[in-house]
Amino acid sequence: MARERQRPVGAWRDPTRHVAAVLEDQWYAAVGLSQTAALKAAWKCFEQHGVSPVLAPALTGEISSPMALGSDSTPVEIDFLGERTYLADSLQFGLELLCRLHPGGAWYAMPSFRGEAADQRHLNQFFHIEAEVAGELGDAMALAERLVTEIVAAVAGVLDDDAADALRARSSVFRNGVPRLEHDDAVEMLRDVPGATALLDDAFTVIAPPGEARLAEEAGGTVWILHPPREVVPFYQADDGSRALAADLVVGRWETVGAGQRHTTGSDTRAALRRSGVPESEYAQYLQMKDRRPIQTAGFGLGLERLLAWCLDHEDLRDLPLFPLVPTPVSSA
């Protein structure tokens, strides 16, 4: 029998209420079930494709963002035993290394950290499913699309009747293959839509979040946007001389997956670092890996909360974490 859709209680506004809300509110029960379903689906999907689960550290000396025009991410720098390092924003570089040990590729699910305040569409601590495989951009996109399809189906299996039926209806686009748009074509489609694009450095037009949502809506709810200008992506994304071999998967209102093909050799990576104005010394280990064992890889990162918010038909990521993200003193009274 169908039950009324559970809605969140906004416990993030008052962290002192968060534990009680998680224990008592059915919204968080649905989130917890959805998380578990997603992880099980991810494990099954990667296992079927021969991609190995790996362990990754929470700290890194080589951050992956911000590395390009228009990046809205700030790294979280910390002092660890007197050494300058960072909480991991992504461990893609580590996955590239482990991809050289696991011929079928490598993946993990772990927290990622960003040094900015949480808002409706961003969390400063979120769960990241990332994977790297030997191959090109198309290989990473195909695997990412398969993963999203499997996660959505698994989450639908743990929701109440009405919510499950609604999700299956919205996810029909995955059954027929997600539409693909070239970045330049997408920009042209949005030319007359206010706020849909932005101009960076007076030279490069990028698609703003309202534009991404508009494109996804017109494509049936989900769309890939491919090949942006190479200047607006991080140095580690390969390119064809002008366009990055990269793609974003927009699900509903938000970019949910970012995929890219990597430079194969150390020399190609050094050239990209110079173009980006990033010192080679900050990526010595990454370059050593490329020099010692150059292979072609591609990969992606999936923001789990963004996908689950879409599955649950919700529009505020701050209602997704099961743990309070802001430390709050507990009264002894």
Residue frames relative to the residue before (quaternion, step in Angstrom):
aa qw qx qy qz dx dy dz
M 1.0000 0.0000 0.0000 0.0000 0.00 0.00 0.00
A 0.4663 -0.6921 0.4759 0.2779 3.57 -0.87 0.95
R 0.1716 -0.7743 0.6027 0.0879 3.53 -1.10 0.81
E 0.6438 -0.5236 0.3855 0.4033 3.55 -1.25 0.43
R 0.5487 -0.6294 0.4438 0.3254 3.55 -1.01 0.88
Q 0.3851 -0.7171 0.5360 0.2239 3.54 -0.93 0.97
R 0.1266 -0.7932 0.5931 0.0552 3.56 -0.96 0.88
P 0.5498 -0.6495 0.4114 0.3265 3.58 -1.03 0.76
V 0.4503 -0.7072 0.4910 0.2366 3.51 -1.26 0.49
G 0.4607 -0.7063 0.4391 0.3100 3.63 1.23 0.06
A 0.1809 0.8311 -0.5100 0.1285 3.57 1.06 0.71
W 0.5373 0.6361 -0.4090 0.3735 3.62 1.16 -0.40
R 0.5836 0.5890 -0.3776 0.4122 3.60 1.17 -0.44
D 0.7842 0.1180 -0.0539 0.6068 3.59 1.17 -0.52
P 0.2753 -0.8127 0.4880 0.1599 3.60 0.03 1.26
T 0.5773 0.5894 -0.3929 0.4061 3.61 1.13 -0.42
R 0.6751 0.4759 -0.2859 0.4859 3.61 1.24 -0.38
H 0.4974 0.7335 -0.4034 0.2278 3.54 1.21 -0.46
V 0.6669 0.5056 -0.3227 0.4421 3.60 0.80 -0.93
A 0.6557 0.5027 -0.3168 0.4657 3.59 0.92 -0.88
A 0.6476 0.5219 -0.3256 0.4497 3.59 0.98 -0.82
V 0.6513 0.5141 -0.3223 0.4557 3.59 0.93 -0.88
L 0.7005 0.4799 -0.2695 0.4542 3.57 0.97 -0.82
E 0.8014 0.3502 -0.1355 0.4655 3.57 1.03 -0.76
D 0.7149 0.4687 -0.2654 0.4459 3.61 1.05 -0.64
Q 0.4874 -0.6993 0.4473 0.2707 3.58 -0.85 0.98
W 0.5119 0.6296 -0.4284 0.3975 3.60 1.19 -0.38
Y 0.7167 0.4468 -0.2647 0.4655 3.56 0.79 -0.98
A 0.5672 0.5578 -0.3905 0.4633 3.58 1.15 -0.43
A 0.6579 0.4985 -0.3057 0.4746 3.58 1.00 -0.83
V 0.6277 0.5258 -0.3354 0.4658 3.59 1.02 -0.77
G 0.6688 0.5105 -0.3045 0.4464 3.59 0.88 -0.92
L 0.6526 0.4995 -0.3101 0.4780 3.58 0.96 -0.84
S 0.6556 0.5194 -0.3060 0.4547 3.57 1.01 -0.84
Q 0.6261 0.5334 -0.3373 0.4580 3.58 1.00 -0.78
T 0.6756 0.4942 -0.2947 0.4609 3.55 0.87 -0.96
A 0.6417 0.5181 -0.3204 0.4660 3.57 0.96 -0.85
A 0.6514 0.5246 -0.3145 0.4489 3.59 0.99 -0.86
L 0.6750 0.4924 -0.3019 0.4591 3.59 0.90 -0.89
K 0.6410 0.5105 -0.3270 0.4707 3.58 0.98 -0.78
A 0.6567 0.5066 -0.3084 0.4659 3.56 0.98 -0.84
A 0.6371 0.5260 -0.3316 0.4554 3.58 1.00 -0.80
W 0.6451 0.5220 -0.3215 0.4561 3.57 0.89 -0.92
K 0.6751 0.4990 -0.2924 0.4580 3.57 0.89 -0.96
C 0.6572 0.5214 -0.3118 0.4462 3.57 0.92 -0.92
F 0.7040 0.4548 -0.2796 0.4684 3.57 0.78 -0.98
E 0.6081 0.5494 -0.3519 0.4523 3.58 1.05 -0.71
Q 0.6630 0.5122 -0.3030 0.4542 3.58 0.94 -0.87
H 0.7353 0.3945 -0.2199 0.5053 3.58 1.13 -0.63
G 0.5350 -0.6789 0.3815 0.3276 3.59 1.25 0.25
V 0.4600 0.6612 -0.4553 0.3793 3.58 1.21 0.52
S 0.3536 -0.7971 0.4616 0.1627 3.57 -0.60 1.19
P 0.4092 -0.6641 0.5554 0.2882 3.61 -1.05 0.71
V 0.0508 -0.8060 0.5897 0.0001 3.57 -0.95 0.87
L 0.4435 -0.6508 0.5468 0.2842 3.54 -1.35 0.32
A 0.0634 -0.7985 0.5987 0.0072 3.55 -1.06 0.76
P 0.4948 -0.6716 0.4620 0.3011 3.61 -1.05 0.68
A 0.5087 -0.6459 0.4809 0.3047 3.55 -1.28 0.37
L 0.7127 0.3905 -0.2338 0.5337 3.58 1.29 -0.30
T 0.0057 -0.7969 0.6041 -0.0066 3.56 -1.15 0.61
G 0.3408 -0.7248 0.5589 0.2151 3.54 -1.15 0.64
E 0.7228 0.3659 -0.2147 0.5455 3.58 1.29 -0.21
I 0.1660 -0.8183 0.5455 0.0724 3.56 -0.09 1.28
S 0.3751 -0.7355 0.5216 0.2149 3.56 -1.18 0.54
S 0.7933 0.0941 -0.0830 0.5958 3.61 1.21 -0.14
P 0.5807 -0.1636 -0.7920 -0.0932 1.54 -2.27 1.09
M 0.0612 -0.8204 0.5684 -0.0145 3.54 -0.97 0.87
A 0.7630 0.3083 -0.1723 0.5414 3.59 1.18 0.21
L 0.6702 -0.4760 0.3756 0.4281 3.55 -1.29 0.28
G 0.8349 0.2591 -0.1673 0.4559 3.53 -1.04 0.76
S 0.4102 0.7044 -0.4920 0.3056 3.60 1.20 0.08
D 0.2142 -0.7880 0.5661 0.1131 3.56 -0.94 0.90
S 0.5607 0.6053 -0.3729 0.4244 3.57 1.24 0.43
T 0.1514 -0.7698 0.6166 0.0654 3.54 -1.06 0.86
P 0.4052 -0.7228 0.4920 0.2669 3.63 -0.74 0.93
V 0.3745 -0.7048 0.5595 0.2236 3.57 -1.24 0.55
E 0.1266 -0.8124 0.5684 0.0311 3.55 -0.23 1.31
I 0.0208 -0.7956 0.6054 -0.0089 3.58 -0.98 0.86
D 0.3824 -0.6532 0.5900 0.2811 3.53 -1.37 0.21
F 0.0172 -0.8031 0.5943 -0.0384 3.58 -0.56 1.18
L 0.8200 -0.1669 0.0479 0.5454 3.56 -0.32 1.31
G 0.7417 -0.4313 0.2141 0.4668 3.54 0.98 0.91
E 0.6455 0.4972 -0.3212 0.4827 3.58 1.27 0.02
R 0.4268 -0.6799 0.5367 0.2600 3.59 -1.04 0.82
T 0.1955 0.7600 -0.5989 0.1599 3.56 -0.77 1.05
Y 0.3970 -0.7194 0.5264 0.2185 3.59 -1.29 -0.05
L 0.4632 -0.5733 0.5825 0.3427 3.49 -1.30 0.42
A 0.5421 -0.6742 0.3903 0.3151 3.55 -0.83 0.97
D 0.2276 -0.7341 0.6251 0.1358 3.55 -0.94 0.94
S 0.7321 -0.1215 0.0897 0.6642 3.51 1.30 -0.57
L 0.1803 -0.7633 0.6023 0.1485 3.56 -1.14 0.50
Q 0.0908 0.8239 -0.5442 0.1293 3.52 0.97 0.95
F 0.6411 0.5303 -0.3399 0.4384 3.59 0.94 -0.85
G 0.6413 0.5108 -0.3164 0.4771 3.56 1.07 -0.72
L 0.6369 0.5144 -0.3298 0.4701 3.57 1.03 -0.74
E 0.6073 0.5351 -0.3600 0.4641 3.59 1.05 -0.67
L 0.6363 0.5183 -0.3258 0.4694 3.59 1.00 -0.80
L 0.7196 0.4477 -0.2601 0.4627 3.58 0.80 -1.00
C 0.5460 0.5949 -0.3937 0.4394 3.56 1.23 -0.37
R 0.6366 0.5175 -0.3185 0.4749 3.57 1.21 -0.49
L 0.6758 0.4428 -0.2840 0.5162 3.58 1.29 -0.25
H 0.7418 0.2878 -0.1633 0.5833 3.57 1.22 -0.57
P 0.3373 -0.7952 0.4611 0.2032 3.62 -0.11 1.24
G 0.6884 0.4810 -0.2914 0.4581 3.60 1.09 -0.60
G 0.6295 -0.5188 0.3408 0.4674 3.57 1.27 -0.17
A 0.2736 -0.7542 0.5812 0.1362 3.55 -1.36 0.22
W 0.0119 -0.7962 0.6049 -0.0027 3.57 -1.16 0.62
Y 0.0111 -0.7724 0.6334 0.0452 3.54 -1.32 0.30
A 0.2014 -0.7020 0.6565 0.1888 3.51 -1.44 0.13
M 0.2327 0.7710 -0.5553 0.2077 3.57 -0.67 1.10
P 0.6149 -0.5418 0.3948 0.4153 3.62 -1.20 0.23
S 0.1261 -0.7319 0.6608 0.1086 3.53 -1.30 0.53
F 0.2582 -0.7919 0.5459 0.0906 3.54 -1.11 0.77
R 0.0448 -0.7733 0.6324 0.0054 3.56 -1.05 0.85
G 0.4068 -0.7683 0.4542 0.1948 3.55 -0.90 0.95
E 0.5729 0.5475 -0.4296 0.4331 3.56 0.69 1.07
A 0.6372 -0.5397 0.3836 0.3944 3.55 -1.23 0.43
A 0.5018 -0.6344 0.4963 0.3154 3.55 -1.12 0.70
D 0.0031 0.7730 -0.6342 -0.0156 3.54 -1.18 0.60
Q 0.8061 -0.3079 0.1858 0.4700 3.56 -1.28 -0.18
R 0.8106 0.2551 -0.1168 0.5140 3.60 0.95 -0.81
H 0.7274 0.3505 -0.2387 0.5395 3.62 1.26 0.09
L 0.1128 -0.7299 0.6651 0.1104 3.52 -1.25 0.61
N 0.3865 -0.7225 0.5096 0.2627 3.59 -1.02 0.66
Q 0.7249 0.1499 -0.1926 0.6442 3.55 1.36 0.11
F 0.1385 0.7988 -0.5662 0.1490 3.56 -0.45 1.20
F 0.4923 -0.6522 0.4876 0.3073 3.54 -1.27 0.30
H 0.1846 -0.7950 0.5777 0.0117 3.46 -0.88 1.16
I 0.1001 -0.7269 0.6728 0.0942 3.57 -0.97 0.83
E 0.0311 0.8102 -0.5812 0.0694 3.56 -0.56 1.17
A 0.0385 -0.7902 0.6116 -0.0066 3.53 -1.16 0.69
E 0.0874 -0.7619 0.6401 0.0464 3.54 -1.22 0.60
V 0.0180 -0.8020 0.5964 -0.0267 3.57 -0.92 0.94
A 0.5349 -0.5657 0.4994 0.3801 3.54 -1.25 0.36
G 0.5535 0.5946 -0.4309 0.3928 3.57 -0.69 1.05
E 0.5868 -0.5813 0.4536 0.3347 3.51 -1.35 -0.33
L 0.7782 -0.3553 0.2362 0.4608 3.55 -1.34 0.04
G 0.6602 0.5301 -0.3181 0.4266 3.58 0.86 -0.90
D 0.6245 0.5350 -0.3382 0.4575 3.58 1.08 -0.68
A 0.6656 0.4907 -0.3028 0.4739 3.57 0.96 -0.87
M 0.6443 0.5243 -0.3243 0.4526 3.59 0.96 -0.82
A 0.6564 0.5145 -0.3182 0.4507 3.58 0.92 -0.87
L 0.6662 0.4885 -0.3038 0.4745 3.58 0.97 -0.85
A 0.6440 0.5229 -0.3236 0.4551 3.60 0.96 -0.83
E 0.6628 0.5024 -0.3091 0.4612 3.57 0.94 -0.87
R 0.6309 0.5199 -0.3287 0.4730 3.57 1.05 -0.76
L 0.6469 0.5273 -0.3148 0.4520 3.56 0.97 -0.89
V 0.6624 0.4963 -0.3131 0.4657 3.59 0.83 -0.92
T 0.6347 0.5393 -0.3247 0.4482 3.58 0.96 -0.86
E 0.6860 0.4823 -0.2817 0.4663 3.57 0.91 -0.96
I 0.6507 0.5091 -0.3269 0.4588 3.60 0.96 -0.79
V 0.6527 0.5164 -0.3217 0.4516 3.59 0.88 -0.91
A 0.6596 0.5009 -0.3126 0.4651 3.59 0.92 -0.87
A 0.6618 0.5066 -0.3118 0.4563 3.58 0.98 -0.82
V 0.6517 0.5035 -0.3215 0.4674 3.59 0.96 -0.80
A 0.6140 0.5447 -0.3515 0.4503 3.59 0.97 -0.76
G 0.6546 0.5506 -0.3068 0.4175 3.56 1.09 -0.70
V 0.7349 0.3839 -0.2421 0.5039 3.61 1.19 -0.29
L 0.5617 0.6087 -0.3906 0.4018 3.61 1.25 0.01
D 0.6199 -0.5059 0.4372 0.4107 3.53 -1.32 0.24
D 0.7327 -0.4838 0.2536 0.4058 3.56 -1.21 0.58
D 0.7093 0.4649 -0.2794 0.4502 3.60 0.70 -1.04
A 0.6690 0.4950 -0.2994 0.4666 3.56 0.91 -0.92
A 0.6471 0.5180 -0.3170 0.4609 3.59 1.00 -0.80
D 0.6574 0.5049 -0.3100 0.4656 3.58 0.93 -0.87
A 0.6525 0.5121 -0.3121 0.4632 3.58 0.98 -0.85
L 0.6604 0.5013 -0.3117 0.4641 3.58 0.96 -0.84
R 0.6512 0.5086 -0.3287 0.4574 3.60 0.90 -0.81
A 0.6361 0.5161 -0.3324 0.4675 3.58 1.04 -0.71
R 0.6950 0.4704 -0.2826 0.4645 3.61 0.90 -0.89
S 0.7112 0.4630 -0.2632 0.4588 3.59 1.09 -0.60
S 0.3555 0.7587 -0.4857 0.2490 3.60 1.23 0.17
V 0.5520 0.6225 -0.3934 0.3911 3.60 1.17 -0.54
F 0.6348 0.5457 -0.3462 0.4236 3.61 1.03 -0.62
R 0.6276 0.5662 -0.3447 0.4083 3.56 1.07 -0.64
N 0.7491 0.3764 -0.2043 0.5055 3.58 1.14 -0.58
G 0.5946 -0.5488 0.3727 0.4543 3.59 1.26 0.03
V 0.4257 -0.7239 0.4862 0.2416 3.56 -0.76 1.07
P 0.4954 -0.6536 0.4763 0.3171 3.62 -0.90 0.85
R 0.2150 -0.7727 0.5876 0.1074 3.56 -1.20 0.62
L 0.0848 -0.7883 0.6094 0.0107 3.54 -1.01 0.93
E 0.4011 -0.6629 0.5700 0.2735 3.55 -1.02 0.77
H 0.6184 -0.5854 0.3787 0.3625 3.55 -1.03 0.82
D 0.6857 0.4874 -0.3017 0.4486 3.61 0.80 -0.94
D 0.6385 0.5069 -0.3296 0.4762 3.59 1.02 -0.73
A 0.6372 0.5255 -0.3280 0.4586 3.58 1.02 -0.79
V 0.6347 0.5242 -0.3272 0.4641 3.59 0.97 -0.83
E 0.6538 0.5090 -0.3151 0.4628 3.58 0.94 -0.83
M 0.6389 0.5307 -0.3264 0.4512 3.59 1.00 -0.77
L 0.7369 0.4190 -0.2117 0.4865 3.56 1.13 -0.71
R 0.3115 0.8101 -0.4667 0.1698 3.56 1.29 -0.01
D 0.7946 0.3129 -0.1529 0.4974 3.60 0.87 -0.90
V 0.5355 0.6095 -0.4109 0.4159 3.60 1.25 0.31
P 0.3913 -0.7448 0.4810 0.2466 3.65 -0.42 1.12
G 0.8486 0.1798 -0.1449 0.4760 3.55 -0.97 0.92
A 0.5141 0.6818 -0.4037 0.3285 3.58 1.24 0.02
T 0.7780 0.1856 -0.1158 0.5890 3.60 1.18 -0.47
A 0.1797 -0.7588 0.6137 0.1239 3.54 -1.33 0.24
L 0.3288 -0.7297 0.5683 0.1911 3.56 -1.16 0.67
L 0.1504 -0.8014 0.5770 0.0473 3.55 -0.72 1.14
D 0.8573 0.0481 -0.0576 0.5094 3.54 -1.01 0.91
D 0.5530 -0.6429 0.3642 0.3851 3.57 1.22 0.63
A 0.7149 0.4632 -0.2454 0.4629 3.58 1.17 0.36
F 0.8124 0.2593 -0.0973 0.5132 3.59 0.94 -0.83
T 0.2533 -0.7714 0.5697 0.1277 3.54 -0.73 1.11
V 0.0535 -0.7833 0.6194 0.0034 3.55 -0.88 1.01
I 0.4950 -0.6529 0.4920 0.2943 3.54 -1.26 0.41
A 0.3177 -0.7587 0.5457 0.1601 3.56 -0.71 1.13
P 0.7100 -0.4685 0.3012 0.4310 3.63 -1.19 0.38
P 0.6525 0.4882 -0.3587 0.4553 3.69 0.84 -0.70
G 0.6353 0.5244 -0.3293 0.4615 3.56 1.10 -0.65
E 0.6189 0.5355 -0.3405 0.4629 3.58 1.03 -0.76
A 0.6599 0.5070 -0.3076 0.4614 3.56 0.93 -0.92
R 0.6457 0.5219 -0.3209 0.4557 3.59 0.98 -0.83
L 0.6640 0.5024 -0.3068 0.4611 3.59 0.91 -0.87
A 0.6508 0.5105 -0.3193 0.4624 3.58 0.96 -0.83
E 0.6411 0.5294 -0.3259 0.4500 3.55 0.95 -0.85
E 0.6983 0.4688 -0.2772 0.4645 3.59 0.89 -0.91
A 0.6852 0.4682 -0.2813 0.4819 3.59 1.21 -0.47
G 0.6517 -0.5270 0.3204 0.4414 3.58 1.24 0.09
G 0.7524 -0.4022 0.2020 0.4810 3.57 1.22 0.36
T 0.7976 0.1044 -0.0272 0.5935 3.58 1.17 -0.54
V 0.0876 0.8040 -0.5824 0.0813 3.59 -0.98 0.81
W 0.3336 -0.6785 0.6142 0.2262 3.54 -1.26 0.59
I 0.1113 -0.7512 0.6467 0.0716 3.57 -1.08 0.81
L 0.1243 -0.8508 0.5105 -0.0096 3.55 -0.45 1.28
H 0.8914 0.1898 -0.1011 0.3990 3.47 -1.49 0.40
P 0.0729 0.7881 -0.6018 0.1071 3.59 0.47 1.19
P 0.6676 -0.4470 0.3669 0.4689 3.63 -1.22 0.09
R 0.5338 -0.6616 0.4084 0.3325 3.57 -0.89 0.86
E 0.5977 0.6002 -0.3562 0.3945 3.60 1.15 -0.51
V 0.7187 0.4464 -0.2569 0.4671 3.62 1.15 -0.44
V 0.6513 0.4467 -0.3329 0.5153 3.59 1.26 0.28
P 0.6377 -0.5408 0.3700 0.4049 3.63 -1.16 0.38
F 0.6921 -0.5273 0.3199 0.3749 3.54 -1.26 0.57
Y 0.6756 0.5440 -0.3051 0.3930 3.59 1.03 -0.72
Q 0.5666 0.5731 -0.4035 0.4333 3.61 1.23 -0.08
A 0.4269 -0.6962 0.5176 0.2552 3.56 -0.86 0.96
D 0.1251 -0.7924 0.5938 0.0618 3.57 -1.23 0.36
D 0.4744 -0.6671 0.4981 0.2860 3.54 -1.33 0.21
G 0.7215 -0.3738 0.2330 0.5343 3.56 1.27 0.29
S 0.8034 0.0779 -0.0505 0.5882 3.57 1.17 -0.53
R 0.7778 0.2805 -0.1373 0.5454 3.56 1.04 -0.75
A 0.4531 -0.6893 0.4968 0.2698 3.55 -0.99 0.85
L 0.3799 -0.6761 0.5792 0.2512 3.54 -1.14 0.69
A 0.4139 0.6814 -0.4537 0.3982 3.50 0.58 1.31
A 0.0465 -0.7923 0.6084 0.0082 3.54 -1.25 0.47
D 0.2059 -0.7491 0.6173 0.1244 3.54 -1.20 0.64
L 0.2449 -0.7390 0.6097 0.1491 3.53 -1.06 0.83
V 0.1543 -0.7788 0.6051 0.0595 3.55 -0.63 1.18
V 0.0611 -0.7786 0.6245 -0.0052 3.55 -0.75 1.13
G 0.8169 0.0021 -0.0459 0.5749 3.56 -0.43 1.20
R 0.8293 -0.1929 0.1670 0.4972 3.56 -0.70 -1.12
W 0.7876 0.3716 -0.1332 0.4731 3.59 1.14 -0.51
E 0.4967 -0.5580 0.5655 0.3495 3.49 -1.31 0.49
T 0.1166 -0.8355 0.5370 0.0066 3.56 -0.62 1.15
V 0.7731 0.1492 -0.0850 0.6107 3.58 1.16 -0.60
G 0.0914 -0.7497 0.6515 0.0714 3.53 -1.09 0.81
A 0.0529 -0.8123 0.5805 -0.0199 3.59 -0.72 1.10
G 0.0797 0.8147 -0.5715 0.0571 3.54 -1.13 0.59
Q 0.3879 -0.6608 0.5911 0.2520 3.50 -1.34 0.46
R 0.3351 -0.7736 0.5102 0.1703 3.58 -0.94 0.88
H 0.5813 -0.5223 0.4732 0.4067 3.55 -1.30 0.29
T 0.4416 -0.7194 0.4770 0.2447 3.55 -1.01 0.82
T 0.8174 0.2593 -0.1004 0.5045 3.59 0.81 -0.98
G 0.6358 -0.5213 0.4137 0.3909 3.51 -1.31 0.31
S 0.6470 0.5264 -0.3340 0.4389 3.60 0.97 -0.78
D 0.6421 0.5045 -0.3269 0.4758 3.60 0.99 -0.76
T 0.6565 0.5101 -0.3087 0.4621 3.58 0.99 -0.82
R 0.6362 0.5239 -0.3279 0.4618 3.59 1.00 -0.77
A 0.6377 0.5206 -0.3302 0.4618 3.57 0.99 -0.79
A 0.6549 0.5039 -0.3075 0.4718 3.58 1.03 -0.80
L 0.6183 0.5358 -0.3381 0.4650 3.58 1.05 -0.73
R 0.6546 0.5093 -0.3174 0.4598 3.59 0.93 -0.85
R 0.6474 0.5137 -0.3244 0.4601 3.59 0.95 -0.83
S 0.7174 0.4474 -0.2447 0.4747 3.56 1.04 -0.79
G 0.4315 -0.7154 0.4518 0.3130 3.58 1.24 -0.21
V 0.4674 0.6586 -0.4461 0.3856 3.57 1.17 0.61
P 0.4636 -0.6958 0.4680 0.2863 3.64 -0.76 0.97
E 0.5031 -0.6555 0.4750 0.3027 3.56 -0.95 0.89
S 0.6028 0.6085 -0.3561 0.3735 3.57 1.05 -0.74
E 0.6383 0.5412 -0.3297 0.4371 3.59 1.15 -0.53
Y 0.7654 0.2947 -0.1551 0.5507 3.58 1.26 -0.33
A 0.1420 0.8423 -0.5071 0.1155 3.55 1.07 0.78
Q 0.6824 0.4820 -0.3015 0.4595 3.58 0.90 -0.88
Y 0.6223 0.5397 -0.3331 0.4587 3.58 1.03 -0.78
L 0.6760 0.4848 -0.2903 0.4730 3.57 0.94 -0.89
Q 0.6123 0.5502 -0.3502 0.4468 3.58 1.03 -0.72
M 0.6293 0.5320 -0.3251 0.4639 3.56 1.02 -0.82
K 0.6754 0.4932 -0.2940 0.4628 3.59 0.90 -0.93
D 0.6591 0.5097 -0.3101 0.4578 3.59 1.04 -0.78
R 0.7328 0.4549 -0.2467 0.4419 3.57 0.85 -0.97
R 0.8124 0.0135 -0.0013 0.5830 3.59 1.01 -0.68
P 0.0515 -0.8266 0.5604 0.0082 3.60 0.17 1.22
I 0.1635 0.7516 -0.6280 0.1183 3.56 -0.75 1.07
Q 0.4896 -0.6530 0.4903 0.3058 3.56 -1.20 0.47
T 0.0750 0.7896 -0.6052 0.0673 3.56 -0.73 1.08
A 0.0856 -0.7486 0.6537 0.0699 3.51 -1.37 0.31
G 0.0202 0.8240 -0.5650 0.0367 3.55 -1.12 0.54
F 0.2317 -0.7649 0.5853 0.1364 3.51 -1.33 -0.12
G 0.2056 -0.7324 0.6299 0.1568 3.49 -1.39 0.30
L 0.1564 -0.7818 0.6011 0.0548 3.56 -0.96 0.95
G 0.2998 -0.7387 0.5786 0.1722 3.56 -0.83 1.03
L 0.3500 -0.7985 0.4447 0.2052 3.55 -0.18 1.30
E 0.6560 0.5178 -0.3368 0.4336 3.61 0.87 -0.85
R 0.6318 0.5308 -0.3456 0.4469 3.60 0.99 -0.72
L 0.6725 0.4775 -0.3085 0.4740 3.57 0.93 -0.81
L 0.6723 0.4881 -0.3126 0.4604 3.59 0.92 -0.83
A 0.5986 0.5470 -0.3702 0.4533 3.61 1.04 -0.64
W 0.6474 0.4981 -0.3159 0.4827 3.58 0.99 -0.80
C 0.6382 0.5277 -0.3281 0.4545 3.59 0.94 -0.84
L 0.7408 0.3977 -0.2077 0.4999 3.58 1.01 -0.86
D 0.4095 -0.7392 0.4472 0.2932 3.58 1.34 0.15
H 0.4757 0.6499 -0.4348 0.4028 3.54 0.91 1.01
E 0.2912 -0.8105 0.4979 0.1021 3.58 -1.07 0.74
D 0.6971 0.3942 -0.2977 0.5197 3.62 1.12 0.44
L 0.3542 -0.7809 0.4781 0.1903 3.56 -0.37 1.27
R 0.5730 0.6177 -0.3834 0.3783 3.59 1.12 -0.50
D 0.6431 0.5140 -0.3262 0.4646 3.59 1.23 -0.27
L 0.5865 0.6274 -0.3565 0.3677 3.61 1.25 -0.05
P 0.6463 0.5383 -0.3696 0.3947 3.68 0.83 -0.72
L 0.3705 -0.7262 0.5398 0.2099 3.56 -1.02 0.86
F 0.7157 0.3662 -0.2347 0.5465 3.57 1.23 -0.35
P 0.4934 -0.6375 0.4828 0.3420 3.62 -0.96 0.72
L 0.3337 -0.7884 0.4902 0.1638 3.57 -0.78 1.05
V 0.6962 0.4125 -0.2643 0.5247 3.59 1.23 -0.32
P 0.3784 -0.7259 0.5151 0.2540 3.64 -0.55 1.07
T 0.0381 -0.8050 0.5914 -0.0272 3.56 -0.86 1.00
P 0.4730 -0.6697 0.4803 0.3117 3.62 -0.80 0.94
V 0.2758 -0.7486 0.5833 0.1528 3.56 -1.05 0.80
S 0.4164 -0.7189 0.4994 0.2457 3.55 -0.74 1.06
S 0.4008 -0.7136 0.5244 0.2348 3.55 -1.07 0.77
A 0.5159 0.6577 -0.4128 0.3618 3.58 1.31 -0.16
